[in-house]
Amino acid sequence: MLPLMSGIEIGIGSDIVVWFQSWGTPVLGYILYPFHYIGGEYGYLVLLPIVYWGISKHHGKRLMILALGAALVGQYLKFTFRRPRPFTVSPERITPMLEQTGYGIPSGHTLFGTVVAGYAWYRFPRVWVRIAAVVFVLLMGISRMIHGLHFPQDVVAGLLIGVGIVTLFWWLDTRFSDSLNNWSLSRSLVLIGIIAVAAFALALLVEHEYEERKAMLSVVGALVGGLSGFVLENRFVRFSSDGAIWIRVLRIVVGLIVTVVLFVGLDYLYDVVVAGSTGVGAMVIYVIRYGLVALLVAAGAPFLFVRLRLAGTEG
């Protein structure tokens, strides 16, 4: 596999990226900057919570679970294939427009865009929604090549894997979501504990460098924290995302402020507590850090909304 992949990367893969950069730089590259942030950490930390808090709790919850599950799969595959990015293969021909680390295939941004657009595709079967979904995915994938951050095969892999994950999620969601909502608290938390242990062990198996592991550990923490938060919210809070536009906006503003404060505070606390350690304890703390942020998004912020009368409760 390695010689074939190297040939694609050095040959036609690089040629395609160079072609995209030739007509996409610099104006179009700047226009497509938002896709870099939407498909990255800001998409998970800002965009999806906005949907959950202010647009639709039902769809926001499912989108977060879907996107984080896809991100975990994508990170695992990145570390399995360990393929380089275009600007490391052909630095004399390809210039990255944005800073990006880690491995190439599959494109995590394209994967994120595909699962979000794919969810919209099957949940809202209207012509304009489906056209917007296709355009969104295409622009996300094209932006990765214009910015010099991914080969075309990385983008195609992200697209195909995303379609597969959305299809599986659709099958599971339509058949088991109602029964899962009726599970007892203890049963739900046991299942989440099993997922946490399995995902953490997976991170240990696929990568040995601590700095590289952190990419997967952040997703593990966010997924486990988010799942736990949704279970607790469903049991003890049950906030409603309905309301007038102004109160939805206020809810979002309050939620984002609290989330950013916690995120930045835990970032500082992590550096103080870990103090450069790269052992298992440091990895557990890193998972907890992202888990607490996701727990706040899923349950803590909704609890605050209800207490502040920024949201009602479901009947």
C-alpha positions in Angstrom: 0.0 0.0 0.0 2.8 2.4 0.9 4.4 2.7 -2.6 1.0 3.1 -4.3 0.0 5.8 -1.8 3.3 7.6 -2.2 3.0 7.5 -5.9 -0.5 9.1 -5.7 0.8 11.7 -3.2 3.9 12.7 -5.2 2.1 12.5 -8.6 -1.5 13.2 -9.4 -2.5 14.0 -5.8 0.0 16.9 -5.6 -0.8 18.0 -9.1 -4.5 18.3 -8.2 -3.7 20.3 -5.1 -1.4 22.6 -7.1 -4.2 23.1 -9.7 -6.7 24.1 -7.0 -4.2 26.5 -5.4 -3.4 28.0 -8.8 -7.0 29.4 -9.2 -8.0 29.5 -5.6 -5.3 31.7 -4.1 -5.5 34.1 -2.5 -9.0 35.6 -2.8 -11.0 32.4 -2.8 -8.8 30.9 -0.2 -9.6 33.8 2.1 -13.3 33.5 1.3 -13.2 29.8 2.3 -11.4 30.5 5.6 -14.6 29.9 7.7 -14.8 26.3 6.6 -11.4 25.7 8.3 -12.9 26.8 11.6 -16.3 25.3 11.1 -14.8 21.8 10.4 -12.4 22.1 13.4 -12.7 22.6 17.1 -15.0 25.7 16.7 -17.6 23.5 15.0 -17.8 21.2 18.0 -17.4 23.9 20.6 -19.6 26.7 19.1 -21.7 25.6 16.1 -23.2 22.3 17.4 -24.0 23.8 20.9 -25.8 26.7 19.2 -28.0 24.1 17.4 -28.6 22.2 20.7 -29.3 25.2 22.9 -31.1 27.6 20.5 -32.5 25.8 17.5 -33.5 22.2 18.3 -32.5 20.2 21.3 -33.6 17.0 19.5 -31.5 17.5 16.5 -28.6 19.2 18.3 -28.1 16.2 20.6 -28.1 13.8 17.7 -25.7 16.0 15.7 -23.2 16.2 18.5 -23.2 12.4 19.1 -22.9 11.8 15.3 -20.1 14.3 14.8 -18.1 13.2 17.8 -18.5 9.6 16.9 -17.3 10.3 13.4 -14.4 12.4 14.7 -13.3 9.4 16.8 -13.4 7.1 13.8 -11.6 9.7 11.7 -8.8 10.1 14.3 -8.3 6.4 14.6 -8.0 6.0 10.8 -5.5 8.9 10.6 -3.2 7.2 13.0 -3.7 3.8 11.3 -2.7 5.1 7.8 -0.3 7.8 9.0 -0.3 9.6 5.6 1.4 13.0 5.2 -0.2 16.2 4.1 0.5 17.9 0.7 2.8 20.6 2.0 5.1 18.0 3.6 5.3 15.9 0.5 5.8 18.8 -2.0 6.9 21.9 0.0 8.4 23.4 -3.1 5.1 23.3 -5.0 2.4 23.5 -2.3 2.1 26.3 0.4 -0.3 25.8 3.3 -2.6 28.8 3.8 -3.3 27.8 7.4 -1.5 26.0 10.1 -2.4 22.4 10.5 -0.7 19.4 12.2 -1.3 15.7 12.3 -1.8 13.1 9.6 -3.8 13.5 6.3 -6.2 10.7 5.4 -9.1 10.9 6.0 -9.9 14.7 6.0 -11.5 15.3 9.3 -13.1 18.6 8.1 -14.7 16.8 5.1 -15.8 14.0 7.5 -17.4 16.6 9.8 -19.1 18.4 6.9 -20.4 15.1 5.5 -22.0 13.9 8.7 -23.6 17.2 9.4 -24.9 17.6 5.9 -25.9 14.0 5.7 -28.0 14.3 8.9 -29.7 17.4 7.4 -30.2 15.4 4.1 -32.2 12.5 5.7 -33.9 14.5 8.5 -35.1 17.4 6.3 -35.9 16.0 2.9 -36.5 19.3 1.1 -34.9 20.2 -2.2 -33.3 23.4 -0.9 -31.9 21.7 2.2 -30.4 18.9 0.1 -28.9 21.3 -2.4 -27.4 23.3 0.5 -26.0 20.1 2.1 -24.3 19.1 -1.2 -22.8 22.6 -1.7 -21.6 22.6 1.9 -19.7 19.3 1.6 -18.2 20.3 -1.8 -17.0 23.6 -0.5 -15.6 22.0 2.7 -13.6 19.5 0.6 -12.4 22.0 -2.0 -11.3 24.4 0.7 -9.0 21.7 2.2 -7.2 21.5 -1.2 -7.2 25.2 -1.9 -5.6 25.7 1.5 -3.0 23.1 0.7 -3.9 20.9 3.7 -5.3 17.8 2.1 -4.8 15.6 -1.0 -7.9 14.8 -3.0 -7.8 11.2 -1.8 -8.0 12.5 1.8 -11.1 14.5 0.9 -12.8 11.6 -0.9 -12.0 9.2 2.0 -13.6 11.7 4.4 -16.7 11.9 2.2 -17.1 8.1 1.8 -16.5 7.4 5.5 -18.9 10.2 6.4 -21.6 8.7 4.2 -21.1 5.3 5.8 -21.3 6.7 9.3 -24.4 8.7 8.6 -26.1 5.6 7.1 -25.3 3.6 10.2 -26.4 6.4 12.5 -29.7 6.7 10.6 -30.3 3.0 11.0 -29.5 3.0 14.7 -31.4 6.2 15.4 -34.6 5.1 13.7 -34.6 1.8 15.5 -33.1 2.2 18.9 -33.2 5.8 20.0 -36.6 5.6 21.8 -35.7 2.4 23.7 -32.3 4.0 24.7 -34.1 7.0 26.1 -36.1 4.7 28.4 -33.0 3.0 29.9 -32.3 3.4 33.6 -29.7 5.9 34.7 -27.4 3.2 35.9 -27.7 1.1 32.8 -26.9 4.2 30.6 -23.9 5.2 32.6 -22.5 1.6 32.5 -22.7 1.6 28.7 -21.0 5.0 28.6 -18.3 3.7 31.0 -17.7 0.8 28.6 -17.4 3.2 25.7 -15.0 5.4 27.7 -12.7 2.5 28.5 -12.7 1.1 25.0 -12.1 4.5 23.4 -9.3 5.3 25.8 -7.6 1.9 25.2 -7.9 2.6 21.5 -6.0 5.8 21.8 -3.2 4.0 23.7 -3.0 1.3 21.0 -2.9 3.4 17.8 -0.4 6.1 18.9 2.6 6.2 21.3 3.6 9.9 21.1 1.8 11.9 23.7 1.3 15.0 21.7 -0.2 13.0 18.8 -2.4 11.0 21.3 -4.0 14.3 22.5 -5.9 14.7 19.3 -7.8 11.4 19.9 -8.0 11.9 23.7 -9.8 15.2 23.2 -12.5 13.5 21.1 -12.7 10.6 23.6 -13.3 13.1 26.5 -15.8 15.1 24.5 -17.8 12.0 23.4 -17.9 10.5 26.9 -18.7 13.8 28.6 -21.4 14.6 26.0 -23.1 11.2 26.3 -23.0 11.5 30.1 -24.4 15.0 30.0 -27.3 14.0 27.7 -28.3 11.1 30.0 -28.2 13.4 33.0 -30.1 16.2 31.2 -32.8 13.8 30.1 -33.2 12.5 33.6 -32.9 15.6 35.8 -33.2 18.8 33.6 -35.3 18.2 30.5 -34.9 21.8 29.2 -36.8 23.0 26.2 -35.0 24.7 23.3 -38.2 26.5 22.3 -38.9 30.2 22.9 -38.8 33.6 21.3 -35.8 34.5 19.1 -34.4 37.0 21.6 -34.4 34.4 24.4 -32.8 31.8 22.2 -30.1 34.3 21.3 -29.6 35.2 25.0 -29.4 31.5 25.9 -26.7 31.0 23.2 -24.7 34.0 24.4 -24.8 32.9 28.1 -24.0 29.3 27.1 -21.0 30.2 25.0 -19.6 32.6 27.6 -19.8 29.9 30.3 -18.3 27.3 27.9 -15.4 29.4 26.8 -14.6 30.4 30.4 -14.5 26.8 31.5 -12.5 25.7 28.4 -9.9 28.4 29.0 -9.8 27.8 32.7 -9.3 24.0 32.3 -6.6 24.6 29.7 -4.7 26.7 32.3 -5.4 24.2 35.1 -4.3 21.3 33.0 -0.9 22.9 32.3 -0.5 23.6 36.1 -1.5 20.1 37.2 0.2 18.1 34.5 3.4 20.2 34.6 4.9 18.5 31.5 4.0 14.9 32.4 3.2 12.5 29.6 2.1 9.5 31.6 -1.2 7.7 31.8 -2.3 10.1 34.6 -1.7 13.1 32.3 -3.8 11.4 29.6 -6.7 10.7 32.0 -6.6 14.4 33.1 -6.7 15.5 29.4 -9.7 13.3 28.8 -11.4 14.7 31.9 -10.7 18.2 30.7 -12.6 17.8 27.5 -15.2 15.6 29.2 -16.1 18.4 31.6 -16.5 20.9 28.8 -18.8 18.5 26.9 -20.7 17.8 30.1 -21.3 21.5 30.6 -22.6 21.9 27.0 -24.9 18.9 27.3 -26.3 19.2 30.9 -24.6 22.1 32.8 -25.7 24.9 30.5 -29.2 23.6 30.1 -29.5 23.4 33.9 -28.3 27.0 34.1 -30.8 28.1 31.5 -33.7 26.7 33.5 -32.5 28.2 36.7 -32.1 31.6 35.0 -35.5 31.2 33.3 -33.9 31.4 29.9 -35.6 28.0 29.1 -38.6 26.1 30.2 -38.8 22.4 30.8 -40.4 19.7 28.7 -43.7 18.3 29.9 
